[in-house]
Amino acid sequence: MLVGLDQTRIAKIEANPQRVSVGQLFKILGALGVQLQLLSDEGGPNPKAPPAAADW
């Protein structure tokens, strides 16, 4: 159990991904080898910054 969540919980997350907690999401992303980068808006707009989530 690489994620630390049982198969029943994983199935529920897959069926309804809007109901996953932040902690559970981090566990899943960690098991998949995904790295997150948090960015700050401090200092005004950065032309080299990636688009905001609202722009996806």
MOPAC internal coordinates of N, CA, C and O (Angstrom, degrees):
PM7 1SCF
backbone

  N    0.0000 0     0.00 0     0.00 0    0    0    0
  C    1.4492 1     0.00 0     0.00 0    1    0    0
  C    1.5345 1   108.65 1     0.00 0    2    1    0
  O    1.2310 1   120.92 1   -97.43 1    3    2    1
  N    1.2887 1   115.84 1    82.57 1    3    2    1
  C    1.4579 1   122.98 1  -175.89 1    5    3    2
  C    1.5259 1   112.82 1   -63.97 1    6    5    3
  O    1.2310 1   120.00 1   146.34 1    7    6    5
  N    1.3126 1   117.61 1   -33.66 1    7    6    5
  C    1.4636 1   122.22 1  -175.48 1    9    7    6
  C    1.5246 1   112.09 1   -82.13 1   10    9    7
  O    1.2310 1   120.04 1   150.72 1   11   10    9
  N    1.3084 1   117.53 1   -29.28 1   11   10    9
  C    1.4524 1   120.50 1  -175.74 1   13   11   10
  C    1.5187 1   112.40 1    88.62 1   14   13   11
  O    1.2310 1   120.44 1  -168.39 1   15   14   13
  N    1.3180 1   116.77 1    11.61 1   15   14   13
  C    1.4673 1   122.80 1   176.13 1   17   15   14
  C    1.5252 1   107.37 1  -121.85 1   18   17   15
  O    1.2310 1   120.44 1   -36.60 1   19   18   17
  N    1.3370 1   116.77 1   143.40 1   19   18   17
  C    1.4593 1   118.23 1  -179.94 1   21   19   18
  C    1.5302 1   110.99 1   -77.30 1   22   21   19
  O    1.2310 1   120.89 1   -15.42 1   23   22   21
  N    1.3167 1   115.90 1   164.58 1   23   22   21
  C    1.4629 1   121.72 1  -175.58 1   25   23   22
  C    1.5263 1   112.43 1   -60.02 1   26   25   23
  O    1.2310 1   120.44 1   146.02 1   27   26   25
  N    1.3300 1   116.77 1   -33.98 1   27   26   25
  C    1.4679 1   120.14 1   178.90 1   29   27   26
  C    1.5254 1   110.34 1   -61.87 1   30   29   27
  O    1.2310 1   120.27 1   135.93 1   31   30   29
  N    1.3360 1   117.09 1   -44.07 1   31   30   29
  C    1.4739 1   120.46 1   179.76 1   33   31   30
  C    1.5250 1   110.85 1   -67.14 1   34   33   31
  O    1.2310 1   120.14 1   139.07 1   35   34   33
  N    1.3274 1   117.33 1   -40.93 1   35   34   33
  C    1.4731 1   120.72 1   178.17 1   37   35   34
  C    1.5268 1   109.56 1   -60.19 1   38   37   35
  O    1.2310 1   119.95 1   136.37 1   39   38   37
  N    1.3318 1   117.71 1   -43.63 1   39   38   37
  C    1.4667 1   121.38 1   179.09 1   41   39   38
  C    1.5278 1   111.16 1   -61.59 1   42   41   39
  O    1.2310 1   120.30 1   140.55 1   43   42   41
  N    1.3362 1   117.03 1   -39.45 1   43   42   41
  C    1.4714 1   120.37 1   178.51 1   45   43   42
  C    1.5314 1   110.90 1   -66.46 1   46   45   43
  O    1.2310 1   120.49 1   140.99 1   47   46   45
  N    1.3288 1   116.67 1   -39.01 1   47   46   45
  C    1.4714 1   120.40 1   177.78 1   49   47   46
  C    1.5264 1   110.06 1   -65.06 1   50   49   47
  O    1.2310 1   120.49 1   137.80 1   51   50   49
  N    1.3257 1   116.66 1   -42.20 1   51   50   49
  C    1.4662 1   120.13 1   179.34 1   53   51   50
  C    1.5283 1   111.18 1   -64.12 1   54   53   51
  O    1.2310 1   120.44 1   142.72 1   55   54   53
  N    1.3287 1   116.77 1   -37.28 1   55   54   53
  C    1.4700 1   120.81 1  -179.54 1   57   55   54
  C    1.5193 1   112.28 1   -74.55 1   58   57   55
  O    1.2310 1   120.18 1   150.49 1   59   58   57
  N    1.3338 1   117.26 1   -29.51 1   59   58   57
  C    1.4564 1   121.34 1  -176.47 1   61   59   58
  C    1.5335 1   109.08 1  -144.63 1   62   61   59
  O    1.2310 1   119.94 1  -105.57 1   63   62   61
  N    1.3297 1   117.72 1    74.43 1   63   62   61
  C    1.4705 1   120.59 1  -174.75 1   65   63   62
  C    1.5295 1   114.73 1   -62.43 1   66   65   63
  O    1.2310 1   119.67 1   162.22 1   67   66   65
  N    1.3173 1   118.24 1   -17.78 1   67   66   65
  C    1.4591 1   120.25 1   178.18 1   69   67   66
  C    1.5184 1   111.88 1   -69.32 1   70   69   67
  O    1.2310 1   119.57 1   165.22 1   71   70   69
  N    1.3277 1   118.42 1   -14.78 1   71   70   69
  C    1.4578 1   122.50 1  -175.91 1   73   71   70
  C    1.5292 1   113.18 1  -100.15 1   74   73   71
  O    1.2310 1   119.26 1  -167.98 1   75   74   73
  N    1.3172 1   119.02 1    12.02 1   75   74   73
  C    1.4616 1   121.22 1   178.35 1   77   75   74
  C    1.5304 1   109.22 1   -81.11 1   78   77   75
  O    1.2310 1   120.64 1   -40.97 1   79   78   77
  N    1.3244 1   116.38 1   139.03 1   79   78   77
  C    1.4678 1   119.31 1   177.32 1   81   79   78
  C    1.5266 1   109.28 1   -80.59 1   82   81   79
  O    1.2310 1   120.76 1   -17.93 1   83   82   81
  N    1.3041 1   116.15 1   162.07 1   83   82   81
  C    1.4650 1   120.95 1   178.57 1   85   83   82
  C    1.5306 1   109.78 1   -60.81 1   86   85   83
  O    1.2310 1   120.62 1   137.37 1   87   86   85
  N    1.3273 1   116.43 1   -42.63 1   87   86   85
  C    1.4635 1   120.15 1   179.57 1   89   87   86
  C    1.5180 1   112.08 1   -61.58 1   90   89   87
  O    1.2310 1   120.35 1   136.23 1   91   90   89
  N    1.3224 1   116.94 1   -43.77 1   91   90   89
  C    1.4576 1   120.64 1   178.80 1   93   91   90
  C    1.5206 1   110.64 1   -66.77 1   94   93   91
  O    1.2310 1   119.99 1   141.65 1   95   94   93
  N    1.3163 1   117.62 1   -38.35 1   95   94   93
  C    1.4595 1   121.37 1   177.55 1   97   95   94
  C    1.5210 1   110.67 1   -61.62 1   98   97   95
  O    1.2310 1   120.28 1   136.84 1   99   98   97
  N    1.3303 1   117.07 1   -43.16 1   99   98   97
  C    1.4684 1   120.27 1   177.94 1  101   99   98
  C    1.5244 1   111.65 1   -63.49 1  102  101   99
  O    1.2310 1   119.94 1   142.22 1  103  102  101
  N    1.3246 1   117.72 1   -37.78 1  103  102  101
  C    1.4676 1   120.76 1   177.15 1  105  103  102
  C    1.5247 1   110.57 1   -62.00 1  106  105  103
  O    1.2310 1   120.70 1   134.54 1  107  106  105
  N    1.3216 1   116.26 1   -45.46 1  107  106  105
  C    1.4638 1   120.73 1  -179.52 1  109  107  106
  C    1.5245 1   110.71 1   -64.67 1  110  109  107
  O    1.2310 1   120.32 1   133.26 1  111  110  109
  N    1.3342 1   116.99 1   -46.74 1  111  110  109
  C    1.4647 1   120.42 1   179.85 1  113  111  110
  C    1.5271 1   111.26 1   -62.20 1  114  113  111
  O    1.2310 1   120.38 1   140.77 1  115  114  113
  N    1.3361 1   116.87 1   -39.23 1  115  114  113
  C    1.4610 1   120.48 1   177.79 1  117  115  114
  C    1.5160 1   112.08 1   -63.09 1  118  117  115
  O    1.2310 1   120.50 1   138.88 1  119  118  117
  N    1.3360 1   116.65 1   -41.12 1  119  118  117
  C    1.4641 1   120.97 1   178.93 1  121  119  118
  C    1.5260 1   111.23 1   -65.46 1  122  121  119
  O    1.2310 1   120.73 1   150.62 1  123  122  121
  N    1.3292 1   116.21 1   -29.38 1  123  122  121
  C    1.4663 1   121.15 1   179.08 1  125  123  122
  C    1.5230 1   112.45 1   -85.80 1  126  125  123
  O    1.2310 1   120.24 1   175.14 1  127  126  125
  N    1.3290 1   117.15 1    -4.86 1  127  126  125
  C    1.4613 1   120.67 1   179.80 1  129  127  126
  C    1.5164 1   113.56 1    78.98 1  130  129  127
  O    1.2310 1   120.17 1  -160.10 1  131  130  129
  N    1.3183 1   117.28 1    19.90 1  131  130  129
  C    1.4593 1   121.73 1  -179.69 1  133  131  130
  C    1.5235 1   109.42 1   -83.55 1  134  133  131
  O    1.2310 1   120.51 1   -45.76 1  135  134  133
  N    1.3134 1   116.63 1   134.24 1  135  134  133
  C    1.4601 1   121.74 1   176.25 1  137  135  134
  C    1.5225 1   108.40 1  -109.45 1  138  137  135
  O    1.2310 1   120.99 1   -43.38 1  139  138  137
  N    1.3310 1   115.72 1   136.62 1  139  138  137
  C    1.4587 1   121.48 1   179.39 1  141  139  138
  C    1.5182 1   109.59 1  -105.16 1  142  141  139
  O    1.2310 1   120.88 1   -34.34 1  143  142  141
  N    1.3086 1   115.92 1   145.66 1  143  142  141
  C    1.4533 1   121.55 1   175.65 1  145  143  142
  C    1.5216 1   107.31 1  -124.26 1  146  145  143
  O    1.2310 1   120.78 1   -58.47 1  147  146  145
  N    1.3251 1   116.12 1   121.53 1  147  146  145
  C    1.4558 1   121.05 1   178.06 1  149  147  146
  C    1.5197 1   108.72 1   -93.37 1  150  149  147
  O    1.2310 1   120.83 1   -47.16 1  151  150  149
  N    1.3084 1   116.03 1   132.84 1  151  150  149
  C    1.4551 1   121.63 1  -178.23 1  153  151  150
  C    1.5153 1   109.39 1  -115.67 1  154  153  151
  O    1.2310 1   120.69 1   -25.73 1  155  154  153
  N    1.3238 1   116.29 1   154.27 1  155  154  153
  C    1.4499 1   121.97 1  -179.79 1  157  155  154
  C    1.5221 1   109.72 1  -117.02 1  158  157  155
  O    1.2310 1   120.96 1   -31.68 1  159  158  157
  N    1.3177 1   115.77 1   148.32 1  159  158  157
  C    1.4641 1   121.19 1   176.00 1  161  159  158
  C    1.5234 1   111.93 1   -88.92 1  162  161  159
  O    1.2310 1   119.69 1   176.45 1  163  162  161
  N    1.3208 1   118.20 1    -3.55 1  163  162  161
  C    1.4659 1   120.86 1  -176.11 1  165  163  162
  C    1.5259 1   110.82 1   -56.38 1  166  165  163
  O    1.2310 1   121.14 1   -42.70 1  167  166  165
  N    1.3048 1   115.42 1   137.30 1  167  166  165
  C    1.4551 1   120.30 1   178.36 1  169  167  166
  C    1.5115 1   113.96 1    92.60 1  170  169  167
  O    1.2310 1   119.70 1  -173.30 1  171  170  169
  N    1.2999 1   118.17 1     6.70 1  171  170  169
  C    1.4533 1   120.57 1   177.02 1  173  171  170
  C    1.5137 1   112.24 1    91.13 1  174  173  171
  O    1.2310 1   120.53 1     1.29 1  175  174  173
  N    1.3231 1   116.59 1  -178.71 1  175  174  173
  C    1.4589 1   120.71 1  -176.58 1  177  175  174
  C    1.5226 1   112.13 1   -66.50 1  178  177  175
  O    1.2310 1   121.22 1   -34.63 1  179  178  177
  N    1.2978 1   115.27 1   145.37 1  179  178  177
  C    1.4577 1   121.99 1   178.11 1  181  179  178
  C    1.5235 1   107.03 1  -117.54 1  182  181  179
  O    1.2310 1   119.86 1   -66.21 1  183  182  181
  N    1.3251 1   117.87 1   113.79 1  183  182  181
  C    1.4714 1   119.66 1  -176.40 1  185  183  182
  C    1.5230 1   112.96 1   -62.86 1  186  185  183
  O    1.2310 1   119.55 1   159.09 1  187  186  185
  N    1.3271 1   118.47 1   -20.91 1  187  186  185
  C    1.4609 1   120.96 1   179.55 1  189  187  186
  C    1.5262 1   112.35 1   -92.35 1  190  189  187
  O    1.2310 1   119.93 1   176.42 1  191  190  189
  N    1.3348 1   117.74 1    -3.58 1  191  190  189
  C    1.4516 1   120.88 1  -178.69 1  193  191  190
  C    1.5256 1   111.15 1   -70.44 1  194  193  191
  O    1.2310 1   120.31 1   -33.36 1  195  194  193
  N    1.3222 1   117.01 1   146.64 1  195  194  193
  C    1.4664 1   119.43 1   176.86 1  197  195  194
  C    1.5224 1   110.05 1   -67.21 1  198  197  195
  O    1.2310 1   119.66 1   -19.03 1  199  198  197
  N    1.3290 1   118.25 1   160.97 1  199  198  197
  C    1.4661 1   120.00 1   179.67 1  201  199  198
  C    1.5102 1   111.53 1   -62.31 1  202  201  199
  O    1.2310 1   120.86 1   -30.71 1  203  202  201
  N    1.3098 1   115.97 1   149.29 1  203  202  201
  C    1.4616 1   122.55 1   178.29 1  205  203  202
  C    1.5281 1   108.59 1   -69.00 1  206  205  203
  O    1.2310 1   120.85 1   -23.01 1  207  206  205
  N    1.3329 1   115.98 1   156.99 1  207  206  205
  C    1.4671 1   120.84 1  -179.37 1  209  207  206
  C    1.5238 1   111.25 1   -55.54 1  210  209  207
  O    1.2310 1   119.97 1   145.03 1  211  210  209
  N    1.3214 1   117.67 1   -34.97 1  211  210  209
  C    1.4643 1   120.64 1  -179.86 1  213  211  210
  C    1.5259 1   111.77 1   -65.41 1  214  213  211
  O    1.2310 1   120.01 1   159.70 1  215  214  213
  N    1.3342 1   117.58 1   -20.30 1  215  214  213
  C    1.4585 1   121.99 1  -179.04 1  217  215  214
  C    1.5303 1   113.26 1   -90.97 1  218  217  215
  O    1.2310 1   120.04 1   176.69 1  219  218  217
  N    1.3339 1   117.54 1    -3.31 1  219  218  217
  C    1.4680 1   119.83 1  -178.03 1  221  219  218
  C    1.4777 1   111.82 1   -68.66 1  222  221  219
  O    1.2310 1   120.10 1   180.00 1  223  222  221

